[in-house]
């Protein structure tokens, strides 16, 4: 392949890329128009909960809940792994 052929191929690929990006931008604009407005934020600035989504707080876990738990793959706390 000559240099001119390679440059022509690159130009065709760039043109394809520009067309594809344009289509994606139009699709995104249509999706944004079709979707309802995002949920309002509560006074703390958090989004309203969505069905099936559980909010995880930043407060530390209660260690008493984990006193009898097994360490995954290591066995029970305070005892040696097998």
C-alpha positions in Angstrom: 0.0 0.0 0.0 1.3 3.4 -0.9 1.4 6.3 1.6 -1.5 8.0 -0.3 -3.6 4.8 -0.1 -3.0 4.7 3.7 -3.8 8.3 4.1 -7.0 7.9 2.2 -8.0 4.8 4.3 -7.3 6.8 7.5 -9.5 9.7 6.2 -12.3 7.2 5.5 -12.0 5.8 9.0 -12.1 9.3 10.5 -15.1 10.2 8.5 -16.8 7.0 9.7 -15.9 7.9 13.3 -17.3 11.4 13.0 -20.6 10.0 11.6 -20.8 7.4 14.4 -20.2 10.0 17.1 -22.9 12.2 15.5 -25.4 9.3 15.6 -24.5 8.6 19.2 -25.0 12.2 20.2 -28.4 12.3 18.5 -29.4 9.0 20.2 -28.3 10.4 23.5 -30.3 13.6 23.0 -33.4 11.5 22.1 -33.0 9.4 25.3 -32.6 12.5 27.4 -35.8 13.9 26.0 -37.7 10.6 26.4 -36.6 10.0 30.1 -38.4 11.9 32.8 -36.5 14.5 34.8 -34.2 13.1 37.5 -35.7 12.6 41.0 -35.5 15.6 43.2 -32.8 15.7 45.9 -33.7 15.6 49.6 -32.6 18.4 51.9 -29.3 16.5 52.6 -28.5 16.6 48.9 -29.1 12.9 48.3 -31.2 11.5 45.5 -34.5 9.9 46.3 -34.3 6.1 46.7 -35.1 4.0 43.7 -37.0 0.7 43.9 -34.6 -2.1 44.5 -31.7 0.2 45.5 -30.5 0.2 49.1 -28.7 3.3 50.3 -25.5 2.5 52.3 -24.8 5.1 55.0 -21.4 6.3 56.0 -21.8 5.4 59.7 -19.6 2.6 60.9 -21.1 -0.9 61.3 -22.0 -2.2 64.7 -19.2 -4.7 65.5 -21.6 -6.7 67.8 -23.3 -7.9 64.7 -20.1 -9.7 63.6 -19.0 -11.4 66.8 -20.1 -14.9 65.7 -19.4 -14.5 62.0 -17.0 -16.6 60.0 -14.2 -15.0 58.1 -14.7 -16.0 54.5 -12.4 -18.9 53.7 -10.6 -18.7 57.1 -13.1 -20.1 59.5 -14.4 -18.7 62.8 -12.7 -15.7 64.4 -10.2 -16.6 67.2 -9.6 -20.1 65.8 -7.0 -21.1 63.2 -7.9 -21.9 59.7 -7.9 -25.7 58.8 
